[in-house]
């Protein structure tokens, strides 16, 4: 169990997740997975694994404040026209 698995893409872009990893990750047939394309490569995660990644990415951001600032900016641009 070193965290690195060699897989080969098959026909129609299919890959097989090794049984040991599926078992450890609690993956079963039909489990929804998310493939993330990032500048450093691809990441395949379950939805449950994705949640903490999204929360970490959003940590410290004030999304409501940013949305309100965007709306105010848009509103002032519309009022000037």
C-alpha positions as CSV (number, residue, x, y, z in Angstrom):
1,X,0.0,0.0,0.0
2,X,2.1,2.8,-1.3
3,X,-0.6,5.1,-2.7
4,X,0.7,4.7,-6.3
5,X,-1.0,2.4,-8.7
6,X,-0.1,1.7,-12.4
7,X,-3.2,1.5,-14.6
8,X,-3.7,1.4,-18.4
9,X,-6.4,3.0,-20.3
10,X,-8.5,0.5,-22.2
11,X,-10.9,0.8,-25.1
12,X,-13.3,3.7,-25.0
13,X,-11.1,5.5,-22.4
14,X,-11.9,3.0,-19.6
15,X,-9.6,2.4,-16.6
16,X,-9.8,-0.2,-13.9
17,X,-9.3,0.9,-10.4
18,X,-7.3,-1.8,-8.6
19,X,-9.4,-3.9,-6.1
20,X,-7.2,-3.0,-3.1
21,X,-7.8,0.7,-3.7
22,X,-11.5,0.2,-4.4
23,X,-11.9,-1.7,-1.2
24,X,-9.9,0.8,0.9
25,X,-11.8,3.8,-0.6
26,X,-15.2,2.1,-0.2
27,X,-15.9,2.3,-3.9
28,X,-18.6,0.0,-5.4
29,X,-20.1,-0.3,-8.8
30,X,-22.2,2.8,-9.5
31,X,-20.2,5.1,-7.1
32,X,-20.2,8.6,-8.6
33,X,-16.6,9.8,-9.2
34,X,-15.3,13.2,-10.2
35,X,-12.4,13.7,-12.6
36,X,-10.6,17.0,-12.0
37,X,-8.3,18.4,-14.6
38,X,-5.8,20.7,-13.0
39,X,-2.5,22.4,-14.1
40,X,-0.5,19.7,-12.2
41,X,-2.5,16.7,-13.6
42,X,-5.7,14.8,-13.2
43,X,-7.3,13.8,-9.9
44,X,-10.0,11.2,-9.6
45,X,-12.0,11.4,-6.4
46,X,-15.4,10.3,-5.0
47,X,-17.9,13.0,-4.2
48,X,-17.3,12.5,-0.5
49,X,-13.5,13.0,-1.1
50,X,-14.3,16.1,-3.1
51,X,-16.1,17.9,-0.3
52,X,-13.1,18.7,1.9
53,X,-11.1,19.7,-1.2
54,X,-13.7,22.3,-2.1
55,X,-14.0,23.5,1.5
56,X,-10.2,23.9,1.7
57,X,-10.2,25.9,-1.6
58,X,-13.0,28.2,-0.3
59,X,-11.5,28.7,3.2
60,X,-11.0,32.3,4.0
61,X,-13.1,33.6,1.1
62,X,-16.1,35.8,1.7
63,X,-18.2,34.8,-1.3
64,X,-21.2,36.9,-0.3
65,X,-19.1,40.0,0.0
66,X,-17.6,39.4,-3.4
67,X,-21.0,38.8,-5.0
68,X,-22.4,42.0,-3.5
69,X,-19.4,44.0,-4.7
70,X,-19.9,42.6,-8.2
71,X,-23.6,43.4,-8.2
72,X,-22.8,47.0,-7.0
73,X,-20.3,47.4,-9.7
74,X,-22.7,46.1,-12.4
75,X,-25.5,48.3,-11.0
76,X,-23.3,51.5,-11.1
77,X,-22.3,50.7,-14.7
78,X,-25.9,50.2,-15.7
79,X,-26.9,53.5,-13.9
80,X,-24.2,55.4,-15.8
81,X,-25.5,54.3,-19.2
